[in-house]
Amino acid sequence: MSEPSDPTVAPPLTRCLLVDDDPGIRALLADFLRPFGMPLVSVASGAAMRQHLTSETFDVLLLDLMLPGESGLDLCQWVKQHQPRLPVIMLTAQGDTCSRVLGLELGADDYLPKPFEPRELVARIRAVLRTASGAAQAPARTRTAIGDWTFDRVQRRLHSPDGVMVPLSAAEYRLLVAFVDHPGQALTRERLLEITRARGVETQGRSIDLAVSRLRSKLGETDAHAGLIRTLRGTGYLFAPRKAP
């Protein structure tokens, strides 16, 4: 029989790192998040962010995209290359659709337009942490053989037959996950849009075609009808993980 949990033991803290050049925002969020068990470390630049990420451990990164000097988009890309499992929530200007879409394509996990209600930020943090926790605990294999290639869906990395890592955009990553999860199935463009759509981003069937084209190029595919990703005329695409001999 298991021992009852000790009600005096506090739940684990959620360590947050905020990158924002506005001292007022940094002070406001630090005061607001603390009672929710979310201690906040705040910095004003990318250099300070890198210093903290290389010397400390954080559970979530809150990243303002409108930064002087190095842009938030560049920082998002750096984070996803060096710490791909760290959830990133972008803080964007109201109506800044272009930056929001680019940020999500670079791998950000969520976005929140300014001005925002701090309590909504708490909800967004909890949501991305639940998603990250579910991915970490998933029993499925993290590495998948794709022909002579290797795809690590947790680290979001694709390795060539020579062991070279090939970077994937967020859209390419989501598309490759969709194909790996549905091998040998005919997938229409509409179905692929449904599976791969990022929150807050409106996409069209043409975006699937472009993502497929980029993914084929990275996989070294030249035959649209006999390769790993096959075009089904008038239907969509089919993923054939094992090529015919």
Disulfide bonds with the S-S distance in Angstrom:
none
